[in-house]
Amino acid sequence: MTRRGRLSEAGPDARLSSSSQPSSATSSGEGPVRTCVGCRSADLRSVLLRTVVHTDGAGNPVLVVDVDRRLPGRGAWLHPDPRCLELAERRRAFPRALRVAGPLDVRPVQAHLEAARHHQLPGPSPEA
């Protein structure tokens, strides 16, 4: 029996790969899902921080945090966690995800994470 014959006998679901199956986050209608460039886990877009590359006055690429998620250009998504930033930097994930030649300075992202961490107000945890 040919390969095509086996697939047609298995039915239409046999051709679906695991990536085309709806994830629990998208099937529940919570919103779009993106992958963190640091830890490589998928999460809701609303949970992740978007970064893009802009050029400074001298024409050098600069990594910028896109707080409103509206800046033009290719974006790279990151959990707002210093560990994910460290992983992304170690793996050189930002230049690869943003399709930029050469290393990118992650200090603007580090500064944003530090500022966000210091401005969080103490309160009850979401599990309570």
Secondary structure as UniProt FT lines:
FT   HELIX           3..10
FT   HELIX           12..15
FT   HELIX           18..20
FT   HELIX           24..27
FT   TURN            28..29
FT   STRAND          33..36
FT   TURN            37..39
FT   STRAND          42..44
FT   TURN            45..47
FT   STRAND          49..55
FT   TURN            57..58
FT   STRAND          61..66
FT   TURN            67..68
FT   STRAND          75..78
FT   HELIX           82..90
FT   TURN            91..92
FT   HELIX           93..98
FT   HELIX           107..119
FT   TURN            126..127
//
